[in-house]
Amino acid sequence: RAGDKVWAIGNPNGLEFSLIEGLVSQPVQPLLGMAYIQIDGNVQPGNSGGPLFDADARLVGIVSMKGGGSGFGLAI
């Protein structure tokens, strides 16, 4: 849901096993025929393909791309 905290594990800029924290800003955003979760975390190259978890450690998405501006990303 919008406002929920989420965490992504990745390898941004060569920093192995990095963890970023963010908030769900829009739970479902259609783009290119897919439903994405928009997050306000600082997604960088290297986070793509990493898991996106909620506060209960449930997998809620896979980080797929950095948004057009700084400080937001999209997960499938």
N, CA, C and O atoms as CSV, one atom per row, in Angstrom:
chain,resi,resn,atom,element,x,y,z
A,1,ARG,N,N,0.834,-1.185,0.000
A,1,ARG,CA,C,0.000,0.000,0.000
A,1,ARG,C,C,0.879,1.248,0.000
A,1,ARG,O,O,2.021,1.220,0.458
A,2,ALA,N,N,0.341,2.312,-0.508
A,2,ALA,CA,C,1.079,3.578,-0.498
A,2,ALA,C,C,1.455,3.933,0.931
A,2,ALA,O,O,0.631,3.840,1.841
A,3,GLY,N,N,2.704,4.340,1.122
A,3,GLY,CA,C,3.213,4.720,2.426
A,3,GLY,C,C,3.898,3.603,3.191
A,3,GLY,O,O,4.542,3.862,4.207
A,4,ASP,N,N,3.772,2.352,2.720
A,4,ASP,CA,C,4.434,1.225,3.388
A,4,ASP,C,C,5.938,1.297,3.182
A,4,ASP,O,O,6.407,1.645,2.099
A,5,LYS,N,N,6.702,0.963,4.235
A,5,LYS,CA,C,8.158,0.887,4.110
A,5,LYS,C,C,8.542,-0.383,3.375
A,5,LYS,O,O,7.938,-1.439,3.565
A,6,VAL,N,N,9.557,-0.263,2.533
A,6,VAL,CA,C,10.111,-1.404,1.806
A,6,VAL,C,C,11.632,-1.291,1.807
A,6,VAL,O,O,12.190,-0.211,1.998
A,7,TRP,N,N,12.292,-2.435,1.588
A,7,TRP,CA,C,13.744,-2.494,1.541
A,7,TRP,C,C,14.154,-3.288,0.312
A,7,TRP,O,O,13.508,-4.274,-0.046
A,8,ALA,N,N,15.226,-2.856,-0.329
A,8,ALA,CA,C,15.754,-3.561,-1.497
A,8,ALA,C,C,17.218,-3.917,-1.240
A,8,ALA,O,O,17.986,-3.120,-0.702
A,9,ILE,N,N,17.575,-5.119,-1.634
A,9,ILE,CA,C,18.957,-5.568,-1.535
A,9,ILE,C,C,19.541,-5.576,-2.940
A,9,ILE,O,O,18.900,-6.046,-3.880
A,10,GLY,N,N,20.736,-5.064,-3.081
A,10,GLY,CA,C,21.335,-5.033,-4.407
A,10,GLY,C,C,22.836,-4.839,-4.345
A,10,GLY,O,O,23.477,-5.046,-3.315
A,11,ASN,N,N,23.370,-4.436,-5.480
A,11,ASN,CA,C,24.797,-4.248,-5.642
A,11,ASN,C,C,25.035,-2.922,-6.379
A,11,ASN,O,O,25.695,-2.900,-7.417
A,12,PRO,N,N,24.492,-1.808,-5.838
A,12,PRO,CA,C,24.614,-0.544,-6.563
A,12,PRO,C,C,26.037,-0.023,-6.583
A,12,PRO,O,O,26.720,0.015,-5.560
A,13,ASN,N,N,26.465,0.372,-7.755
A,13,ASN,CA,C,27.796,0.961,-7.929
A,13,ASN,C,C,28.906,0.085,-7.342
A,13,ASN,O,O,29.906,0.599,-6.842
A,14,GLY,N,N,28.727,-1.240,-7.402
A,14,GLY,CA,C,29.741,-2.169,-6.936
A,14,GLY,C,C,29.774,-2.398,-5.432
A,14,GLY,O,O,30.660,-3.102,-4.946
A,15,LEU,N,N,28.840,-1.829,-4.681
A,15,LEU,CA,C,28.782,-2.020,-3.229
A,15,LEU,C,C,27.943,-3.261,-2.948
A,15,LEU,O,O,26.714,-3.199,-2.971
A,16,GLU,N,N,28.599,-4.386,-2.683
A,16,GLU,CA,C,27.905,-5.669,-2.546
A,16,GLU,C,C,26.972,-5.696,-1.349
A,16,GLU,O,O,27.263,-5.130,-0.295
A,17,PHE,N,N,25.847,-6.365,-1.536
A,17,PHE,CA,C,24.851,-6.608,-0.486
A,17,PHE,C,C,24.405,-5.329,0.207
A,17,PHE,O,O,24.264,-5.302,1.430
A,18,SER,N,N,24.184,-4.278,-0.558
A,18,SER,CA,C,23.705,-3.019,-0.007
A,18,SER,C,C,22.198,-3.082,0.209
A,18,SER,O,O,21.480,-3.778,-0.508
A,19,LEU,N,N,21.744,-2.351,1.194
A,19,LEU,CA,C,20.331,-2.307,1.536
A,19,LEU,C,C,19.864,-0.869,1.426
A,19,LEU,O,O,20.480,0.038,1.984
A,20,ILE,N,N,18.758,-0.662,0.696
A,20,ILE,CA,C,18.167,0.669,0.638
A,20,ILE,C,C,16.770,0.584,1.233
A,20,ILE,O,O,16.097,-0.442,1.137
A,21,GLU,N,N,16.351,1.677,1.845
A,21,GLU,CA,C,15.013,1.758,2.426
A,21,GLU,C,C,14.229,2.781,1.649
A,21,GLU,O,O,14.775,3.792,1.208
A,22,GLY,N,N,12.949,2.522,1.479
A,22,GLY,CA,C,12.094,3.469,0.789
A,22,GLY,C,C,10.655,3.273,1.195
A,22,GLY,O,O,10.339,2.467,2.071
A,23,LEU,N,N,9.798,4.013,0.552
A,23,LEU,CA,C,8.354,3.921,0.767
A,23,LEU,C,C,7.672,3.627,-0.552
A,23,LEU,O,O,8.115,4.073,-1.610
A,24,VAL,N,N,6.599,2.880,-0.478
A,24,VAL,CA,C,5.775,2.677,-1.666
A,24,VAL,C,C,5.053,3.989,-1.923
A,24,VAL,O,O,4.300,4.462,-1.072
A,25,SER,N,N,5.276,4.574,-3.081
A,25,SER,CA,C,4.579,5.818,-3.398
A,25,SER,C,C,3.351,5.564,-4.263
A,25,SER,O,O,2.381,6.318,-4.195
A,26,GLN,N,N,3.383,4.525,-5.064
A,26,GLN,CA,C,2.221,4.138,-5.862
A,26,GLN,C,C,2.278,2.628,-6.043
A,26,GLN,O,O,3.205,2.110,-6.664
A,27,PRO,N,N,1.270,1.907,-5.491
A,27,PRO,CA,C,1.347,0.445,-5.517
A,27,PRO,C,C,1.293,-0.181,-6.907
A,27,PRO,O,O,1.987,-1.167,-7.155
A,28,VAL,N,N,0.497,0.358,-7.811
A,28,VAL,CA,C,0.405,-0.242,-9.146
A,28,VAL,C,C,0.437,0.876,-10.174
A,28,VAL,O,O,-0.443,1.735,-10.223
A,29,GLN,N,N,1.470,0.837,-10.986
A,29,GLN,CA,C,1.617,1.812,-12.060
A,29,GLN,C,C,1.827,1.056,-13.356
A,29,GLN,O,O,2.878,0.443,-13.544
A,30,PRO,N,N,0.846,1.085,-14.263
A,30,PRO,CA,C,1.036,0.361,-15.518
A,30,PRO,C,C,2.084,1.053,-16.396
A,30,PRO,O,O,2.070,2.271,-16.574
A,31,LEU,N,N,2.983,0.243,-16.932
A,31,LEU,CA,C,4.033,0.756,-17.807
A,31,LEU,C,C,4.455,-0.370,-18.737
A,31,LEU,O,O,4.842,-1.444,-18.278
A,32,LEU,N,N,4.383,-0.134,-20.020
A,32,LEU,CA,C,4.783,-1.110,-21.028
A,32,LEU,C,C,4.068,-2.452,-20.840
A,32,LEU,O,O,4.661,-3.511,-21.045
A,33,GLY,N,N,2.805,-2.400,-20.453
A,33,GLY,CA,C,2.010,-3.617,-20.303
A,33,GLY,C,C,2.271,-4.400,-19.033
A,33,GLY,O,O,1.770,-5.515,-18.890
A,34,MET,N,N,3.050,-3.843,-18.096
A,34,MET,CA,C,3.354,-4.518,-16.826
A,34,MET,C,C,2.851,-3.652,-15.681
A,34,MET,O,O,2.707,-2.437,-15.821
A,35,ALA,N,N,2.585,-4.293,-14.544
A,35,ALA,CA,C,2.200,-3.565,-13.340
A,35,ALA,C,C,3.443,-3.386,-12.468
A,35,ALA,O,O,4.085,-4.367,-12.096
A,36,TYR,N,N,3.776,-2.166,-12.149
A,36,TYR,CA,C,4.963,-1.850,-11.364
A,36,TYR,C,C,4.572,-1.252,-10.023
A,36,TYR,O,O,3.508,-0.649,-9.881
A,37,ILE,N,N,5.450,-1.429,-9.040
A,37,ILE,CA,C,5.345,-0.748,-7.758
A,37,ILE,C,C,6.326,0.409,-7.822
A,37,ILE,O,O,7.517,0.206,-8.058
A,38,GLN,N,N,5.832,1.621,-7.612
A,38,GLN,CA,C,6.719,2.782,-7.606
A,38,GLN,C,C,7.181,3.018,-6.172
A,38,GLN,O,O,6.361,3.117,-5.260
A,39,ILE,N,N,8.498,3.107,-5.974
A,39,ILE,CA,C,9.058,3.326,-4.646
A,39,ILE,C,C,9.899,4.597,-4.646
A,39,ILE,O,O,10.453,4.990,-5.672
A,40,ASP,N,N,9.984,5.227,-3.488
A,40,ASP,CA,C,10.776,6.455,-3.397
A,40,ASP,C,C,12.168,6.200,-2.837
A,40,ASP,O,O,12.809,7.118,-2.327
A,41,GLY,N,N,12.636,4.967,-2.927
A,41,GLY,CA,C,13.994,4.640,-2.471
A,41,GLY,C,C,15.031,5.104,-3.472
A,41,GLY,O,O,14.708,5.368,-4.630
A,42,ASN,N,N,16.253,5.202,-3.039
A,42,ASN,CA,C,17.342,5.672,-3.884
A,42,ASN,C,C,17.883,4.525,-4.741
A,42,ASN,O,O,18.981,4.023,-4.496
A,43,VAL,N,N,17.118,4.122,-5.730
A,43,VAL,CA,C,17.493,3.018,-6.621
A,43,VAL,C,C,18.592,3.488,-7.567
A,43,VAL,O,O,18.490,4.544,-8.192
A,44,GLN,N,N,19.643,2.679,-7.655
A,44,GLN,CA,C,20.782,2.984,-8.514
A,44,GLN,C,C,21.069,1.782,-9.416
A,44,GLN,O,O,20.587,0.682,-9.145
A,45,PRO,N,N,21.856,1.980,-10.498
A,45,PRO,CA,C,22.270,0.829,-11.288
A,45,PRO,C,C,22.950,-0.191,-10.371
A,45,PRO,O,O,23.810,0.166,-9.566
A,46,GLY,N,N,22.572,-1.418,-10.494
A,46,GLY,CA,C,23.080,-2.466,-9.628
A,46,GLY,C,C,22.029,-2.980,-8.661
A,46,GLY,O,O,22.152,-4.088,-8.138
A,47,ASN,N,N,20.974,-2.167,-8.415
A,47,ASN,CA,C,19.848,-2.644,-7.615
A,47,ASN,C,C,18.915,-3.504,-8.467
A,47,ASN,O,O,18.171,-4.324,-7.928
A,48,SER,N,N,18.944,-3.329,-9.774
A,48,SER,CA,C,18.042,-4.071,-10.651
A,48,SER,C,C,18.222,-5.569,-10.477
A,48,SER,O,O,19.343,-6.075,-10.432
A,49,GLY,N,N,17.111,-6.260,-10.381
A,49,GLY,CA,C,17.125,-7.705,-10.198
A,49,GLY,C,C,17.137,-8.120,-8.745
A,49,GLY,O,O,16.985,-9.300,-8.429
A,50,GLY,N,N,17.318,-7.155,-7.859
A,50,GLY,CA,C,17.331,-7.464,-6.430
A,50,GLY,C,C,15.933,-7.519,-5.853
A,50,GLY,O,O,15.007,-6.938,-6.419
A,51,PRO,N,N,15.762,-8.209,-4.733
A,51,PRO,CA,C,14.452,-8.351,-4.114
A,51,PRO,C,C,14.003,-7.072,-3.402
A,51,PRO,O,O,14.818,-6.297,-2.901
A,52,LEU,N,N,12.693,-6.878,-3.372
A,52,LEU,CA,C,12.066,-5.782,-2.643
A,52,LEU,C,C,11.194,-6.421,-1.566
A,52,LEU,O,O,10.266,-7.168,-1.876
A,53,PHE,N,N,11.494,-6.126,-0.294
A,53,PHE,CA,C,10.811,-6.739,0.842
A,53,PHE,C,C,9.970,-5.728,1.598
A,53,PHE,O,O,10.267,-4.533,1.600
A,54,ASP,N,N,8.905,-6.223,2.247
A,54,ASP,CA,C,8.111,-5.363,3.120
A,54,ASP,C,C,8.565,-5.556,4.566
A,54,ASP,O,O,9.521,-6.287,4.825
A,55,ALA,N,N,7.881,-4.902,5.509
A,55,ALA,CA,C,8.264,-4.943,6.926
A,55,ALA,C,C,8.142,-6.330,7.536
A,55,ALA,O,O,8.752,-6.601,8.571
A,56,ASP,N,N,7.364,-7.219,6.914
A,56,ASP,CA,C,7.221,-8.596,7.395
A,56,ASP,C,C,8.169,-9.550,6.672
A,56,ASP,O,O,8.002,-10.767,6.754
A,57,ALA,N,N,9.154,-9.012,5.972
A,57,ALA,CA,C,10.154,-9.778,5.216
A,57,ALA,C,C,9.552,-10.596,4.085
A,57,ALA,O,O,10.121,-11.607,3.674
A,58,ARG,N,N,8.398,-10.160,3.581
A,58,ARG,CA,C,7.780,-10.822,2.421
A,58,ARG,C,C,8.305,-10.166,1.152
A,58,ARG,O,O,8.444,-8.945,1.077
A,59,LEU,N,N,8.588,-10.988,0.171
A,59,LEU,CA,C,9.000,-10.478,-1.131
A,59,LEU,C,C,7.784,-9.834,-1.792
A,59,LEU,O,O,6.767,-10.499,-1.993
A,60,VAL,N,N,7.876,-8.557,-2.131
A,60,VAL,CA,C,6.749,-7.867,-2.761
A,60,VAL,C,C,7.058,-7.451,-4.191
A,60,VAL,O,O,6.164,-7.020,-4.919
A,61,GLY,N,N,8.321,-7.577,-4.600
A,61,GLY,CA,C,8.670,-7.221,-5.966
A,61,GLY,C,C,10.142,-7.459,-6.246
A,61,GLY,O,O,10.921,-7.815,-5.362
A,62,ILE,N,N,10.491,-7.252,-7.495
A,62,ILE,CA,C,11.875,-7.319,-7.952
A,62,ILE,C,C,12.200,-5.953,-8.553
A,62,ILE,O,O,11.518,-5.491,-9.467
A,63,VAL,N,N,13.232,-5.322,-8.040
A,63,VAL,CA,C,13.613,-3.998,-8.527
A,63,VAL,C,C,13.999,-4.127,-9.993
A,63,VAL,O,O,14.814,-4.970,-10.367
A,64,SER,N,N,13.395,-3.272,-10.818
A,64,SER,CA,C,13.646,-3.419,-12.244
A,64,SER,C,C,14.308,-2.208,-12.890
A,64,SER,O,O,15.021,-2.355,-13.883
A,65,MET,N,N,14.086,-1.015,-12.343
A,65,MET,CA,C,14.722,0.147,-12.972
A,65,MET,C,C,14.660,1.370,-12.088
A,65,MET,O,O,13.794,1.506,-11.223
A,66,LYS,N,N,15.599,2.247,-12.333
A,66,LYS,CA,C,15.624,3.559,-11.693
A,66,LYS,C,C,14.665,4.452,-12.452
A,66,LYS,O,O,14.572,4.374,-13.677
A,67,GLY,N,N,13.959,5.291,-11.736
A,67,GLY,CA,C,13.031,6.215,-12.381
A,67,GLY,C,C,13.760,7.324,-13.114
A,67,GLY,O,O,14.985,7.428,-13.057
A,68,GLY,N,N,12.994,8.142,-13.797
A,68,GLY,CA,C,13.571,9.221,-14.591
A,68,GLY,C,C,14.306,10.263,-13.770
A,68,GLY,O,O,15.200,10.940,-14.278
A,69,GLY,N,N,13.937,10.396,-12.510
A,69,GLY,CA,C,14.617,11.366,-11.649
A,69,GLY,C,C,15.318,10.660,-10.502
A,69,GLY,O,O,15.252,9.438,-10.368
A,70,SER,N,N,15.976,11.434,-9.695
A,70,SER,CA,C,16.672,10.879,-8.554
A,70,SER,C,C,15.681,10.526,-7.451
A,70,SER,O,O,14.701,11.239,-7.235
A,71,GLY,N,N,15.943,9.424,-6.758
A,71,GLY,CA,C,15.159,9.091,-5.595
A,71,GLY,C,C,13.911,8.289,-5.816
A,71,GLY,O,O,13.085,8.194,-4.908
A,72,PHE,N,N,13.730,7.698,-6.995
A,72,PHE,CA,C,12.609,6.789,-7.126
A,72,PHE,C,C,12.945,5.666,-8.094
A,72,PHE,O,O,13.777,5.808,-8.990
A,73,GLY,N,N,12.274,4.559,-7.884
A,73,GLY,CA,C,12.511,3.391,-8.713
A,73,GLY,C,C,11.229,2.616,-8.928
A,73,GLY,O,O,10.186,2.939,-8.358
A,74,LEU,N,N,11.317,1.597,-9.751
A,74,LEU,CA,C,10.177,0.756,-10.068
A,74,LEU,C,C,10.541,-0.702,-9.844
A,74,LEU,O,O,11.659,-1.129,-10.132
A,75,ALA,N,N,9.591,-1.454,-9.331
A,75,ALA,CA,C,9.772,-2.896,-9.116
A,75,ALA,C,C,8.588,-3.607,-9.748
A,75,ALA,O,O,7.467,-3.099,-9.740
A,76,ILE,N,N,8.847,-4.782,-10.292
A,76,ILE,CA,C,7.776,-5.607,-10.882
A,76,ILE,C,C,7.147,-6.390,-9.756
A,76,ILE,O,O,6.217,-7.163,-9.987
